[in-house]
């Protein structure tokens, strides 16, 4: 994974958090800024070099877990059950996405090991 991809994913997570907080607070500028940062991060991540060693779903899954935990915490703090439930769901989706990426990483590593030993 190259630096652009990592930075892009970071901007996606940060933008999603800003966007969610802006919506929660009713702050249109913060929501718009978060949306712009998230979309910019997606574009930056897409321009990166091919992944080397880590499936991109693992990184994105972690981002969804962080975002979901943030939403869940805000929902709990404000008594907003809908936001809390959305956070729990996003966190669970992120965990599944991370696990799927991890499984692909393991399969790729097993294929690489077979290629190194000459067995296929």
N, C-alpha and C positions, 0 to 999 in steps of 0.2 A: 504494500500500500504506500502510495507516495504522499508527500507533504500536502499537496493540493486536496487530496481526498480526505485526509484527516482534518484539515482546516475546514473544508466544506461541510463535513459531518458536524463538526463543532458549531458552525454557524447555523446549521439546520436545527440543532437542539436548542441553542441560545435563542434563535428566532421563534421557535415554537413556544418556548417559555415566555418570551416577551408578548407574543400574540395572545397566549392564554391569560396572562396577567392583565393585559390591556382589555380583553373582553370582560374579565371578572370585575375590573374597576370601572368599566364603561369609558375607558380612555381610548378614543379613536386613533390618536396619533401613535400611542404605544402599540396598539394592535396593528396599524399599518406598518410601522417600523419593524415589528416582529415578522410580519408576513414578508416584507421585502428582504430581510436578512435570511429567513428560511429559504425563500426561492433562490436567492443568490447563492446560498450554501449548496443547494441542490445542483445548480449549474456548475459551481466550482468543483464539486465532487465528481460530476460526470466527466469533466475535462481531464481528470487524473489518469495516470498510467494504469494498466491492468493490475489487478490485485495480486500481491505476492504473499502467499502464506495465510492470509486472513480473509475469509469470506465477508463481503460487504454487509451481508445480513446480520452478521454478528455485531458489527459496530452500530448499524442502524437499530438493531434490537435493543442494545444497551441505551441508545438515545430515547427510544420509546419507553423503556423502563423508567428512565430518569424523568421524562416528561409526565408520564402517568403518575409517578409518585408525587410529583409537584402538584398536579391537578387534584389528586386524592387528598393531599395535605391541605390545599386551599379549600377544597370542598368541606372537609371535616372542620377546619377552622371557622368557616363562614356558615356552617350548617346547611350547605347546598348539597343535598343528597344526590341530585342528578350529576353534578360535577364530580362528587366522590366516586360514584359508580362508573363514570366515564374514565376517571383516572385508574381505577382498579382494572377496568377492561383493557385500557391502553398498556398498562404495565404487564398484564398477562399476555397480550398480543406480542409485546416486545420480547418477553421471555421465550415464547414459541419461535419467533423470528430468529433470535439468537441461537436457540437450540438447533434449528434447521441449518443455519450457517455453520455451526460447529460440526454437525453431521457431514456436511459437504467437505469441510476441512479435513476431517478424519478419513473420508473416502479418498480424497485427493492425496493425502499423505500415504495411504496404503498403496495406491496406484504408483506413486513415486518410489516407494520402497521396493515394489515388485520390479519396476524398471531398473533400479539400481542393482538388483540381484540377478537380472536377466530372466526371471520367471514371469510369465504373463498368462 
